[in-house]
Each structure stands twice: as structure tokens, then as C-alpha cells.
């Protein structure tokens, strides 16, 4: 929903590193949105334990929130914005599984008030004065600015999380283990029962299956358990002043002020992740302005409160406007025949399921995949892992967050919530992924050998994958586009 970023995988989807949080007596799964680093979450009784799993991420905007979702893999999930009742330390909670690199998809760590490190900063104070002048020129009223910036200071913990994003690498199989863990599935089915009536109404209005909406909810905030409690204006102002992605965050800050000016939420209740993602399904401010809806009819688009109706309906509205087709799967796990030409597994190579069947591609039960529309073959872990036939709804979820791992996580969790099976194929577990610096070295070596790599940035996007495939073809290796240690060995010859 929030993806505002490109198609880059910060933590390349099949290759990021996993984290598990030891839980107490009954830990609760946190959101699966990727995070800057592990955060201790408040405990919640009567919930089954679930390991924390930071998600893969792709672009810079993704981590921020809903519209950020397109960028995926560096975000961290936030806690609830309203003061939570005291909870027993015996029950640990896990965090968001949203992938990230963005703020596009970055989820923020849960930051309790005691962890906030806001400091006096004369340069920041001067920047605020200049920004307020620009905001007034864009129609923000002085009284709104005064209320919004009351008590705002430079937040060093936000900068630290932003700087730490690229440290996370997680294997896709580890991410998916957490995204569709037994606990997350169980808690999701409980959420479907508890909120079944409103989810049925949302599905009827927007044409998006309730399990898909619930899956996004589960990955973004662990079904509302971790919505984030960082002051959004302070976080966005800090990031805009910092300047690394200043223009993006200043635009988000203006949008956040427009939300406050509309009266949908008070400044003290506008809380979320360190990168600006808000509410049950982690919308960034610009996505909120574009897609948030007042489903309850109370005159406010309230994605922050304990009632998730507006947030869930807004997520469905986001997917609807992103081209969702009801009844079409996001993808189907398939088996490839021996001798399959892996170069055909490209997003731009779309064929009907019947055409793929003629090439020997079948579902895991050996049947021809029904004709849900034109599809391509995705190999998120290269030739050694699972294969999926993906349809247009895959791209609709991508608008929310562009990381393949996130999209597969949402799709697979939604299938599990419907009673579907776990992924059947084995993964190349134990594989050592390339580090961020190794990915940059790989890109340099590809470029030196004459293969088209646009940027040496450590991000494995479509351009780098195509260059890898071209190199693999040139040396007679399987052209699966997977950035592996084996690939590095070939490049070093």
C-alpha cells in the first residue's frame, strides 16, 4: 500500500538473514515488516509465541508506510499508538515482517518512550523555521504547525535506525517461515473470526479477498499488536532535516500535516514507525491521502485506533486501485520439468497456463494450472528453490511493497489463512548469502566483464539480475539470475 519506491531489494528477497526472538511463556508474533534492528516489544497475554523475522526490502520509500510499500525491505514494525495496558513480561512479542530497504517498505523498530533519544539541535531548529515557511506556502495553517511541532526535537534514534537499514540480510525461506508461521496463521484465523463481519463487508465493497487484507495486516503489524508509537511529525522532520532522502521525507511531512489539518487525527495520536508508516497496515502519509477511507462513517479516516475497520478497508481500497482481480491467485507453486530453460523465468515473459503446461510446467500435484490469466515464472531462490507461476495480482501486492519476499509472504499467508498447504518445495537452507559489500563487488566484476550494470549500489534489481543471467549464459551456468557465492567464484575466474 505504501510502496513508493522502486523495485530494488535492499535485502534481496531470497537472500536476507533471519532473526529469532526468544519468547517467554506465550510470545506474540510481531509484524513481519523488516526492521532496522531488534526491538523489545510489549508482551501480550493469551497469544501463541512467534519468532521475530525481519523482512526483505527494496526501495527507500517502502519502509515508510503504505505508499511506501512499493519499496520494500528495510522497515521496522511499530507498536500500538495508544497507551497499552501493562502486560506481563512473561509473554514476549515478535515484530513486523515487512521487508525493507526503502522507506518504502521500511518498518520501524518498536520504540518505547524510554528509548526515545530526542536532543536539542540548533541546526534542526533553524531548519524547522524554514520548513514551516514552506509548509505555509503549501496551505498549512499556522495553528496546525504550532500544534504539530510543539515539543518536537531532533530524534537521534530515528537516524540510527535509518543508518542501520542496510545491515539486514535475510534468506527468503527464513522470512517466509516467519511470515506464514503456525502462530501467525493461528492468530490470523482468530482475527478473521473476530473481525469477520467487517472483513466480509470490506470484501463485498472492494472486491479484495478478506484473507489477503488480513495477511497484509498480519505482516505489517501482527494484526494490530505493533502499530508503532513514535511521534510521526518528529520522525519525519528529523529524516527530512538529515537530508539523505530529504525531499522524500519533506513531502511525507507535508502530507502528514495535511492529515492533521483535515482533522482525521490529533498530533498526539499520529504515531507509527521511525520511517513514517502509520496504523494497522502501515500507510505512509502520501498513501494515506491517496487511499485511506472512512469505512465506519464517523467522519474520520482513522487507521490508528484499536478499531481496525478504516485501516483494513483502506488496504482493500489500495489493492483495488492497484488492479486487484478477485478470484485470481497471486501465484501458484509449480514444478518445473527437467531441462527447463531457466532463462524463460522472467517477469516480462508472460504466457497462458496452457502454454506453460506445454513446456512441462505443472502445479505441485502434477495438474495443469487453471487459466487465471497470463503469468510468468518466478524463481525467488534461483534454480535450487521453490518456483511460482505468478499472475497480475502479484503486481497489485507489489504496489504495496515491491520486495518479492514480501509479496510472496502476503500471498502465501493468505493461502494458509484459507486453509491451503505450506510451500512444498525445499529451499537451499544453509546457503551463505552475499553481503552488501559482496553484492557491490559482484556488480563491479559484472561491469568489468562487459555486462550491463547501471549502478554499483549493492541492490539486486531487475537490471542486475539480467546482467547475472547474461553472464551465466556466457559461461554455461544455469541462467537463474541468482546472486550466489557460486556466482562470485565464477566471476573471480
Secondary structure by P-SEA (a helix, b strand, c coil): ccccccccccccccbbbbbbcccccbbbbcccccccccccccccccccbbbbbbbbbcccccccccccccccccbbbbccccccccccccbbbbbbcccccccccbbbccccccccbbbbbaaaaaaaaaaaaaaaaacccaaaaaaaaccccccaaaaaaaaacccbbbbaaaaaaaaccaaaaaaaaaaaaaaaaaaaaaaaaccccaaaaaaaaaaacccccccccccaaaaaaaaaaaccaaaaaaaaaaaaaaaaaaccccccccccccccccccccccaaaaaccccccccccccccccccaaaaaaaaaaaaaaaccccccccbbbbbbccccccccccccccccaaaaaaaccccccccccccccbbbbbccccccbbbbbccaaaaaaaaacccaaaaaaaaaaaaaaacccccccccccccccccaaaaaaaaaaaaaaccccccccccccaaaaaaaaaaaaaacccccccccaaaaaaaac
